[in-house]
Structure formats: C-alpha cells, structure tokens
Amino acid sequence: MTRSPTFVLLAAAFGAAACTKQEAPKALPPEVLFATVAQEDVPVGIEAVGQTRGSEEVQVRPQIEGTLTAIDFKEGQPIKKGQLLYEIDDRTFRAQVEQLQGQLEQAKARLLKADQDVARYTPLVAQKAVSQMELDNAKAAQLSGRGAVSAAQGQLKDAQVKLSYCRIEAPTDGVAGISSKSVGNLVSPADPNPLTTISKIDPIWVRISIPEAQYLQMATRQRERRAKGDTATHAIRMVLADGSVFPHVGKLRALDARVDPTTGTVPIDITFPNPDRILRAGQFARVMSVSEVLKGALVIPQRAIQDLQGTKRVAVIGAGDSVHMKNITVGQAAGSMIVVTGGLAAGDRVVVEGLQRVREGVVVRPQPAPPPTDTSAAPAGSAPSAGAAGAAPPGAPPADTAKKTP
C-alpha cells in the first residue's frame, strides 16, 4: 500500500517527540551545605558589651538662685573634693547676714536688760521694796528675750548657710564634665540640668547585662565549683572600641538582685582600676572572662538548629546522602557555635544551609560549608557583641547567616 508523504512526515514527528520525552534527564537532588560535628575544648565564661560609668557620679546643682560670677575649674580635668567650682553673686546674701547679725545683737541687749532686772528685783521683793508683779514681769521679759535670741540666731545661721551656697565646691574627687552655664547666667535650683557632673573614674565600673538563662548556667557552675572546694576568682578582661585590650584586670563588683522584666537580663557591675584615667564614663567596651574549659565538647554551628516550640532539631546527612531529622539537646553557646549535649556524635554531618529544601528521607548533594569566621576562643555563653569588629548589633542574625545558598 502506498503511503502519502504527509503521513510519513507526521509519523516521524510523533516518533521524535516520543523519543525526546523518554530521554528527559531526572531532577538532581538538592544541594546543601553541611558542617561536621566537631569535638573541641570550649572555654566557658561571659562575653558581653557594656558601658562604663563612674564609681561615683555626682550632679552639681545650685542650692540658691543667683547670677554666676566665676567658674573656677577646668572642664574635663581632675578635681579634688572641696575644690571651688562656681561662685554666685553674694551681695544680697551678705547684706541679709549683716542685717540679721544686727537683729541678734539687739535681742541679746534686751535679754541682758531682762537678766539684770530679774537679778535686781529678786532681793528687793524679799525686802518689800518691789512688788511681786514687777519681778514676774521681769522674769517674763527674760524668757521672751531668750526666745528672741534663739530665733535671731536661727535666722542668722540660715542666712549664713545661704551665703555659703554662693561658693559651690566639689563634693567628691573625680573628673568634671563640661559646664552647662557660663559666667553671667542666672542659675536656680529649679534648673532641669545640673551645672556639671563629676565622675569618679578610678576605679571605673562597667555595667553589662547577661541573659537570664546564661546567669542560671553560671550560677549552677559556680555552685558546682564551690562544692569541689574551688573558690578561685577569674580575671575579667576588657576590649575597647579601637580593638585594644585594657591593661588592667577587672573583677566582679555586684550582681543585681532582680532580673530586668523588660529585657530578661541580669545587670552586672564589673570594676576596673583606671589610674591613668584612660577610660571615661559612657564608653562602650566588650568584657570577657573564662571561668572553665569544657574538654572534648561536641559543637555545631547555631544556624544548623531548628527550634520547633522549644524542641531543638537538626537535619543529619546519613548513609547514601539521605537526610534524617534528629532532636538534640544543647548547652553553652560559643560565638556562632553551640555545644551539643545529646543526640549527635562526633563526625555526624548536619545541614547548615538549604534546610528549607530538605525533609525526612530526602537524598541531597552535600557540600562542606566554609569554616565560621568567628574565633573559637570566645567564652561560651557570650552575649551579642555589638562593639566587636564584624559583629552584628543585638537582635540581628549572626554574620554567617547573612548569605544563603539559592
């Protein structure tokens, strides 16, 4: 039977399409980045960003209203307790003191006259030369005179105190801040801003805050060390904003009695010697302390963990590159890494990038993830270090999660 050319062409086209459909390549398994569970010695302690403040910070305020006539200190320079800082126009107050001194002298003179009358009338009453009423009047005048003298003395002392307020002296040693007023300005106790602030910066205090969970872990470790008879204190170091390490060692000064309910953190004060007055109040710094070392701890990147309603889970790459989801328990954080206390073994491979493309049993194409950029020497349990080089501000994701594999 003769076939038409058109039929032959159509048959060839359908055959080619069928061959093309059969030869379509299979989809490749998703590519993920993994990290191997490592076994390392992890330092445990604190690392947090804090702010310096004076061990004494006193606001200098006027006690009277008046005009500044002199500023007797250099701003930003060390001053001594009792040093003259400001002078207020005292002419009105001196005049009041002089007036009250005159009134006191008048009251004393009246009292002297009453004392003399009582002394003179007393024997005359016995001789019937003076009536009892005259003696009684003299005694009443004597009592009134004593009261008048006491009142005048009190008024004079009050005026003298106000006069003394015209000279404002340093209440403590320290470094004086910049003056908020100039000579000629009117000052008053009602002013909202102080004239200046004196900060005692040797020693200087650093206020940090650590999460409540970290505080509980620290308290537990400290209790365990004390039970073993370990009462040693651990040095605290401070890294300044320029990356330099402060040469003096700090120590714990005070632990706040309560947890801040708004942030869930515990404020801690650390004291540092500052003999050269390099540090000033208000500086930001990073403090670090290592209290112990966890030997042979298992660590993985924190970004490998999925938190599902309080349950920590990771994707483990097993035999044949298939994924298995495992629940784990964790301990201290150490920078971008975290200690695993259960659920994994050394050498396990956990997915760190591409978690959104995996599920139980799926086969993947694993590729090793680049090593973390942060140092492993940072103490475990460290708080976010906004002041550290390359560190993200509090609340931002870790630096190594900023880039994701498409």
Secondary structure, 3 states (H helix, E strand, C coil): CCCCHHHHHHHHHHHHHHHHHHCCCCCCCCEEEEEECEEEEEEEEEEEEEEEEEEEEEEECCCCCEEEEEECCCCCCEECCCCEEEEECCHHHHHHHHHHHHHHHHHHHHHHHHHHHHHHHHHHHHCCCCCHHHHHHHHHHHHHHHHHHHHHHHHHHHHHHHHHCCEEECCCCEEECCCCCCCCCEECCCCCCCCEEEEEEEEEEEEEEEEHHHHHHHHHHHHHHHHCCCCCCCCEEEECCCCCECCCCEEEEEECCCCECCCCEEEEEEEECCCCCCCCCCCEEEEEEEEEEEEEEEEEEHHHCEEECCEEEEEEECHHHEEEEEEEEEEEEECCEEEEEECCCCCCEEEEECHHHCCCCCECEEEECCCCCCCCCCCECCCCCCCCCCCCCCCCCCHHHCCCCC
